[in-house]
Amino acid sequence: MTDNIVHLNAAAEDYFGTLEGMKYPQALAQQYPRIAQTIFNLKDDETQLRACFASLIEDARGDRHGFPFDVLMDIQALREIMLGDVNQFVADDTTKWVS
């Protein structure tokens, strides 16, 4: 029987460990190492990287179960750091309310 476990290569481990402004994406690397490796492989191609993040975050088919919350937060944080895409929601005094 062959071992089908995917691990990040050393270059990807180093890259994710040294991204400024972000902790290591532990949940993504442990639970979905193939996806983490793909993100690393696309890091120098903004168009493909943007498409990759879009395909991970947006459900175009309507039949996905989604990622565990910690994995989704890692994906979102990587997207923000690697592409400079910041979540559109900003909490300030005009958008807060109390019930």
C-alpha positions as CSV (number, residue, x, y, z in Angstrom):
1,M,0.0,0.0,0.0
2,T,1.4,3.4,-0.9
3,D,1.4,6.4,1.4
4,N,-0.9,9.1,0.0
5,I,-0.3,11.6,2.7
6,V,0.7,15.0,1.3
7,H,3.2,17.2,3.2
8,L,4.3,20.7,2.5
9,N,7.8,20.9,1.0
10,A,10.5,22.8,3.0
11,A,10.3,25.9,0.9
12,A,6.5,26.2,1.5
13,E,7.1,25.6,5.3
14,D,9.7,28.4,5.4
15,Y,7.5,30.8,3.3
16,F,4.4,30.4,5.5
17,G,6.5,30.6,8.6
18,T,8.0,33.9,7.6
19,L,5.0,35.8,6.2
20,E,5.1,39.2,7.9
21,G,1.9,40.1,9.7
22,M,0.6,36.5,10.0
23,K,1.0,33.5,12.2
24,Y,1.8,30.2,10.5
25,P,-1.4,28.8,8.9
26,Q,-1.3,25.7,11.1
27,A,-4.9,24.5,10.5
28,L,-4.6,24.8,6.7
29,A,-1.2,23.1,6.6
30,Q,-2.3,20.2,8.8
31,Q,-5.8,19.6,7.5
32,Y,-5.3,20.5,3.8
33,P,-1.6,20.4,3.0
34,R,-2.3,20.0,-0.7
35,I,-4.2,23.3,-0.8
36,A,-1.5,25.0,1.2
37,Q,1.1,23.7,-1.2
38,T,-0.9,24.9,-4.2
39,I,-1.2,28.4,-2.7
40,F,2.6,28.4,-2.2
41,N,3.2,27.2,-5.8
42,L,1.0,30.1,-7.1
43,K,2.5,32.8,-4.9
44,D,4.4,34.5,-7.8
45,D,1.4,34.5,-10.2
46,E,-1.2,37.0,-8.9
47,T,-3.8,36.1,-11.5
48,Q,-3.7,32.4,-10.7
49,L,-3.4,33.0,-7.0
50,R,-6.4,35.2,-7.0
51,A,-8.4,32.6,-8.9
52,C,-7.3,29.9,-6.5
53,F,-8.4,31.9,-3.5
54,A,-11.7,32.7,-5.2
55,S,-12.4,29.0,-5.9
56,L,-11.6,28.1,-2.3
57,I,-13.8,30.9,-0.7
58,E,-16.7,31.2,-3.2
59,D,-19.1,28.3,-3.8
60,A,-19.9,28.6,-7.5
61,R,-21.6,25.2,-7.7
62,G,-23.8,25.5,-4.6
63,D,-22.9,22.0,-3.2
64,R,-19.9,22.6,-1.0
65,H,-19.8,21.8,2.7
66,G,-17.2,24.5,3.4
67,F,-14.0,24.4,5.4
68,P,-13.7,24.2,9.2
69,F,-13.7,27.7,10.7
70,D,-10.0,27.6,11.6
71,V,-9.0,26.6,8.1
72,L,-11.2,29.2,6.5
73,M,-9.6,31.9,8.7
74,D,-6.2,30.7,7.6
75,I,-7.2,30.9,3.9
76,Q,-8.7,34.4,4.4
77,A,-5.6,35.6,6.2
78,L,-3.3,34.3,3.5
79,R,-5.5,35.9,0.9
80,E,-5.2,39.3,2.7
81,I,-1.5,39.0,3.2
82,M,-0.5,37.6,-0.2
83,L,-2.8,39.7,-2.3
84,G,-3.5,42.7,-0.1
85,D,-7.2,42.0,-0.3
86,V,-8.8,43.1,2.9
87,N,-12.3,42.1,4.0
88,Q,-14.8,44.8,2.9
89,F,-16.5,44.9,6.3
90,V,-15.2,47.6,8.6
91,A,-16.6,48.0,12.1
92,D,-16.8,51.6,13.1
93,D,-19.3,53.8,14.9
94,T,-21.5,54.1,11.8
95,T,-21.8,50.3,11.3
96,K,-22.1,49.2,15.0
97,W,-25.4,48.7,16.7
98,V,-26.5,47.4,20.1
99,S,-29.7,45.4,20.7
